[in-house]
Amino acid sequence: MLSQLTVKNLAVVERLDLSFEPGMSTVTGETGAGKSILLQALGLALGVRADSNLVRHGKDKADISAAFALEHNQTVQDFLSEHSLEDEGECILRRVITSDGRSKAFINGNSVPLSTVRDVGDLLLDIHGQNEHQLLLRPDQQMKLLDGFAQLEADKQALNEVVKAHKTLSEKVNNLLNNQDIIEQQQALYLHQVEELNEATLDQDELNTIEANFKTSANSQAINEKTSGVLNQLESEAGANAQLLTLSSQLSEALEMDDRLQVGVELLSSAQVQTQEAVYELTQYLSRLSTDEQSAQEIEERISELYSLGRKHQCQIEELITVRDQLTIKLEDIGGGANSIDEMNSQLEVFAKQYQNKAQKFSKARHAKADELSRLVTEAMQVLGMPGSEFKVGLNEKPDGVHLNGHESIEFLVTTNMGQAFKPLKKVASGGELSRISLAISVVSSDSEYTPTLIFDEVDVGISGAVAEVVGRKLQELAKNYQIICITHLAQVAAFGHQHLRVSKVQNTQGAQTTVEQLEDEQRVDEVARILGGATVTDKARVAAAEMIASSRV
């Protein structure tokens, strides 16, 4: 829900700090006081186009912040988390507009594109009335509302998974068919490369060790000479091994006369044992070391072959098997093996049948709920001051094929006079009628998924008396599920609010300035009385206002 709105230097507002409560908030004020500035500020925070003329005269920038509590709004929390914008259950949208026409947008202190602000704004707030930020006129929102009312969102998601799988595979088949010559050339190249690598009889152990083996083979003569020399010095009669034996024996004799030589004796003995093991290891190494020139030549030819393959595929020789496997996958992807065009076409037929089965069940449920929604909204419109009007959910069949969201497109239709043809909702001429139709739809569909904050801008246009009271009661009923903010000219509607805000405009030396204040009990009675009686508030008007406010609580 919207919890806070802060506005600085926007048009006739110098500074405005508003706190909003759950339930229903009503906004009143004299004509021209600047009630629309609230909608304008919220629209800017939600990403609508900005104009430098909106910056207050004499100021260098306007700054608008709207804070939303997300305690029960998992959809927005997930959106913010996905974009790394989360901030402990709160979403703060901020817009800064400079006097030279530039603007910046922020979400929870992070600079973001306006498109991101608009995306999250669509999940937070919907303004019903004569404005450009009205989701209800959009076909995608009409579909979402109908499917939410019918509780078909999960079924639609399952249907769209099949559609996406069909589309992906279909694009792959079309790509193969439209680029057959190029693909055949690629296929021939990949096939040649795979066969060449297979003919090389690659073994990962060999690839990992051949370079070291080649280095050893190429230097085997020198290694033999140096190793043999060291071995001779260790094993000769005066060599290190014999000397260590003699020294160890002599020190052992001294040990019998002084125990403190124990450590020295052990170290010499250990050195002699290590030396003896070195003699054994070097002897074994020389027995395995090959100085066969033919063997060295074979290794050289083999490594030359592998280096050539590595250069061709731009990889290290240890990676040749991985490259071969990747080429095999590419070969299959362009039509070889199990992924041939014929088999892909067969799979497309399977997807198409799955789609048709799901889409037919989906359409049947949609049509039934479309009729129900049409009837309920029509009934609501009658009591909202629109006698003879009728609402209908139009389901337009799409061409044969596999389509996202099912067989039909959705269009809300309405006729506001008996006997006249239905027209798309977006072509309804009267803004007041559009607001009341929106109210009727919102009340009927209040159990379906929708934005948590709904703003109704002058839903009372063209109505009065008992109908106005019905509008107020309907808004109060809607406030059980959503936060409602209603800008109104009627006392009968204003009386139903849980919170009452009054907009005023004053003239001072710095020009016109709009302020908004939250009214307490007595102030609220006076404001409702003013709406009832005009500029002069009489005691009789106050009594009527107090009774009206009290009756709204019943």
N, C-alpha and C positions, 0 to 999 in steps of 0.2 A: 504494500500500500504506500501511497504518497504520504510522507511524514513531515517534510519541511520544504518550503520554497523560499529562496533568497534571491532578491532582485536588486541590482545596483545600477543606477543611471540608465534606465531603459525608458525612453520616451518621456512620459510625464511622471515617472517614478524615480525618485532620488534614492530611496532606501526602503526595502520592504522585507520583513522577516515574518513568514507565516508558518504556523504549525497546524497540521491537519490531523483529525482524529478518525478512528474507525467509524463505520456507519455512514450516515448521511449528513453532509455539510451543505448548507444553502448559502448562496452569495447574492446579496441584494444591494441596491443603491440607485440613486436617481439616474435618469437618462443622461448620458454624457459624462458620468462620474469616472468611467474608465474600467468597468467590469471586464471588458474584453482584454485588458492588459494582462490579466491572469492567464488567459488562454494563449495570448501571444508569448508570454514568458515561458510557459510550459512547452509550447510548440518549438521555440528556439532551443530549449534544453533537450528536446527529443529529436533535434536534427533538421528542422525545416530551414528553408533558405533564409539567409540573413541579409539585412539591408543596412548600410551605414547610417541612413536617416533615422534608424531606431535608437541610436546613441543620443542620450540627453544633451541638449544644447550646452556647449561650453565644456563638455567632458571628453576625455580622450578614448574612453571605452565603456561598454556595458558588460556586466558580469551577471550571469544567471546560473543558479545551482538548484537542482531538484533532488532531494534525498528520498529513497524508497526503502522501506523495511522489507526484507525478503524471508522472514521467518517461515512462512508457509508457501513460498514460491520456489519450488525445486527446479522448475523449468529455467528460470532466470539464473539461479545459482549454478546450474549445469552450464549454461551459456557463458557466464563469466569465468567459470573454472576452465572451460575449453579454450578461452582466449586469454588465460592467465591474468584476469582482471578481478578476481574474487577479493572480498574484503570483509570477512566475518559477518555475513548475513546482511550486508547493506550495499546498496547501489547508489552512488552519487553521480548524477549527470551534470556536467558543467559546460557552459558555453561562454566564450569571451569574444565580443565583437568590437573591433576598433573603429574609430571614426573615419579611417581611410578605406573601410570596406572589407578588411580581412577578418577572419574568425578562426578560432581554435576550439576543438571539442575534447572533453576529457571524461573518462569513466574511472571512478575511484582514484583520481589523481594521475591517471595514465593518459597521455595524448593518444587519441585514436582518430581514424577517419570518420567522417560524418555518416557513412554507410553503416558502420558498426553501431553508432549511436541510434540510428533509425531502427536497426534490427532489434536491439534490446528494448528500444522504446515501444515497439509493436507488442512486446511481451508484457509491458508494464502498465500501459494506460491507453484508453480509447476515448476520443472526444466525439460525442454525438451532437451534431448541429451543423451550422453553416460554416464549415472550415475544411481545409484541405487534408487534415490529419484524421480521416474517418475510414477506419478499416472496413466498416460494414458495406461500403460501396465496392470493395474489391472482390472479384470473383473467387480468389483463393480463400479469402476470409469467409465468404458465403458458404463455400464448400466445407471449410473447417467447422463452421457453426452448425450446419446440417448434420455432418458426420459426428460431431460432438453430441448433439441432441439425440442422435440415433445410437450413440455409443458404438460407433463403427471404426474408431481410429486404429485399434489393434488389427482389425481385419484389413483395413486399407494398407497398413504397413506391410502385412504379410503379402498382400496382392502386389504391392509395388516392388517387393523383393524379387518376385517372379518376373515382373516387367523389366527390371534392371538387368537381371541375368539374361533374359531374352535379347535385350538391346545390345549388351556387350558382345554376345555370341554372334548376333546378326551383323554388327559392324565388322567383326572379324571375318565373317564369310564374305561380306561385300568387298572388304579390302583385298582379300585373296582373289576374288573374281575380277575386280577392276584393275588389279596390278599383276595379272597373271604372268606377263612376259618378264617383268622385273623379279617377281617371286621365283620363277623357274630358274633364272640366272643365279639368284641367291641360293636356291636349293641345290643347284649343281655345284656351286662354290663350297657350300657347307659340306655337301656329301664328299667332295674331293678332299677337303681338309680333314674330315673325320677319318676317311679311309687312309690317308697318309699317316695320321697319328696312330691309327690302329696297326698299320704295317710296321711301325717303329717298335712295336711290342713293348710298350712302356710299363715299367715296374717302379712303384714309388720308392722302394728301398734303394734300387739302383740310382734313381734320380737324386736321392738325398746324399749318396756317398760317392758318386762317380768322380766328382771334381777332386775330392780328397784322394781317391785312389789314383787318379791321373797324376796328381802332383807327386805322390809317392813313387809311382812307376817311372816317371820322368827323371827322378833323382835317386833311383835305387842304388846305382853304383857308389855314389858319394855317401849315401846313408850306410851302405854295407861297410865301406872302408872306415868311417868314423866309429860306427858301433863296434866293429871287430877290434879296433884299436883300444877302445875303452875296455872291452871285455878282456883283452890280453893283459892290460895293466892290472885289472882286478884279480886275474887268476894266476899271474906269474908267481914264482917262488918269493920274490921280494915285493909282490903287489900288495894292494891295500887290504885284501882279505887276509893274507898270511900275516901281515903286520898287526892287524887288529886281533887275530888269534893269539899272537905272541904277547901283545900288550895286555890283553885281557887275562892271560894266564899269569903274567908277572904281578899284576895288581891283585889278583885273587890270592896270591901268596902273601902279599902285604896285608890283605884283609884279615888274615888269621891273626895278625899282630895288632890290628886296630880296626874296630867295628865301624868307625866313622868313614871308612872308605867304601861302605856298602853301596851308596848311591853312585859313586864313580864306577865301581865294578859293573853295576847294572846298566849304566849308560854305554860303557864300552861293549858289553855283551850284546846289547840291543843293536848297536851300530854294526857289529860283526854279522848279526842275524840279517839285518836289512841289506848289508852288502852281499851276503850270500844269496838273498832273494833276488837282488838286482842281477847277479850273475845268471841265475836261473831264467829270469824274465828276458834278458838280452839274448841268451842262447836260443830260447824258444822263438823270439822275434826274428832272429837271423835265419832260423830254419824255415820260417814262413815267407820271408822276404824273397820275392821273385826278381831275378835279374834277366829273365827271358825277354830278349828283344822283340820276339814275335808277339808276346803277350802285351808289352808296352805299346806296340804299334796298333794292336786291336783296340786297346782302350782309347788311344788317340783318335782312331777313326770313329769310334762310337761317340766320344764326346763332341767331336766335330759335327756329327750328324745331329746330336741333340741341340748343340748351339745354333745350328742352322734353323731347326724348328722353332727354337726360342726367339730368334730374331724375326722369323716370319710372323709369329703370333705376338710379338712384343711382350714377352714374359720371361721370367727366369726358368731354367730347365726343371726346377722342382715343381713348377706350376703347370707343366704340360698336360698332366692328366686332368686337372681342373678345367683347363681350356678345352680339352677334348669333350668333357662332359657337358660344358656350356654350349658347345657347337652342336652336340647331339640334341639338346633341348631346343635350340633355335630351329634345327631341322624339323623337329616334330611340330613346333609352333606354326610353321608356315605351310603345314599340310601333310607332313609325313606321318607315318605310323598311325596311332589311334586317333589322331586329330585330323583326319582327312576331311575334305569338304563334305563328302557324302554323310559321314558320321556326324559332323556338326549340324548339317541340315536335319538329320534325324533327331538330334537333341533339341533343335529349334521347335520341331513339331511337338515334342514332349512338353516344352515350356509353354507353347501356345495352348495346348490342351489344359494344362494346369491353370493358366490364366483364365480361360473360358469358364472352367468350373467355378473358380473363385469369384470371377466377375459377375456371373449370373446370380449367385447367391447374394453377392454384395448389392447388386442392382435391385433385387427383390426387396431386401431390407430397406434400402434407400427410398424406394418409391413409397413404401408403406409409411415410413417416418416423415417423408416430404408431405404427404397428405395430412398427417396428424399435425405437423408444424404449421401448415397453411391454415388449418381450421382454428387452432389455438390462437395464432397471431391475429387472425381475422376477428375472433371474438374479443380479444384484448383491444383492438382498434376501435370497436364499437363503443366501449366504455371510456375511451380516451378522446371523445369528442370528434370521432370520424364516422358518423353513421352512414351506412351505405357503401363504405369502403371495403375492399377485399384484398387479401394477400395470398400469393401463390408461389410455391417453390417450383420453378421450371426446371425440368430435367431434359436436356437436349442430347439426343443420341449422337455419338461420334461415329465417324466412318469405321467400316470393318477393320479390325486389326488389334494389336496389343497396345494399350494406352495406360499411362500413369493415371492413377486414381479412378480407374474403372471405365465403363462403357459410356458414361454421360458427363457432360459439363453442367454446372449448377448456375442458375440465374434467378435472383429474387425479383418477382414481378408484383405490381400493385395497381389497383384501380381505386381512385379516391371518390368516384361518383358512380352510382348504380347505372349499369347499362353501357358504360364506357369500356373500351378495350384495355387489357392489361398492358402496362409499360414497365420496362426495367426500372428498378428502384432508383438507379442513378439519374433517371430522367424526370423524377418527381420534381415539380416546379417549386413548391412551397417548402421553405426551410423549416417552418413549424411542423408541417405534416411529416417531413422526413424525420424530424426529431422524435415525434410521437410514434411513428412506425418503428424507429430504432428502439424506443422504450418498450413498445409492445413485444418486439422480438427478444430483447434482453430479458424481460420478465419471464417470458415463456421458456427461454433456453437457459435460465439461470443455474440449472444443475449441470450444464455442459461446460467444457473447458473454455475459458475466456480470459481476457485480461482482468487483473484484480482491481483496477481502478477505472471507473467509468465516469466521464464528465458529460453532463447534459447542458447544452447551451440554449437557454430560453425555450424549453419544451412547452411553455405555456402560451406561445404565440397563437392567437386566434381562438382561445378558449377562455372560459370564465365559470364562475359559480360552482355548481355541483361537479362538473367535469374536471375543473381545476383541482378540486378536493380528491377526486379519483386519481389524477396524475400524481398528486403528492403522496397518496397512500401506496400507489404502485411503486414509486421510487423508494419509499420507506421499506416496502416489502423486498425490493431488490437489494437493499442495503444489508439484508441478513446474510447475503452471500458475497457481496462486493463492497468496496468503498465507493460511495456515490458523492459526487460534487455537482451541485445543480445551481446554475445561474438563472435566476427567475425574476419576473416582474409581478408575480401574484402572491398575495398574502396566504392564500389557501395552500400553496406549495411550500412557501418559506416556513410555515408553521410546523411542517413535518420534520425539519432537520434536527439532528442531534447536536449539531454545531452550527452557529449562525455567524457569518462574516458580512460586514458592511463595508462597501467601497465608497469613499468620499473624495471629492476633488476641491482643493482650495487654491486661491490665487495669492501669491506673495511677491516680494520684490524680485525673486528669481524666476517668476513665471508660474504656470500651472503645476500643481503637484498632486498626485493621487496617493491616498493612503488606504490601508485596509486594517480594520480592527475586529477582534472577536467580541461579540456581544454577550454580556451576562444577562440574567433573567429580566431585570427591569428595562435594560437597554433594548432587549429583544422585543419586549412588549411594545415599547415605543416605536421600534422600526416596523413591526407588523402593522401597528396602528397607522403609521405614516403611509404605508402602502395602501391601506384600506381607505383612509380619509383624505389624503393629499397633504399639502404643506402644513395646514393647521391640524394639529392632533388634539382631538377632543377627548374628554373623559369617556364618552360613549364609545369612541373608537378604541380606547385602551381596554375597556371591558370586553368588547368584542374580540380584540386581539388576544387577550388573556384566555378567553374561552376557547378560541381557535387553537391556541398552543396546547392547552390542557386536553382538548379532545383528540389531538393528534397522538397523544400518548396512550390512548385506549387500545 
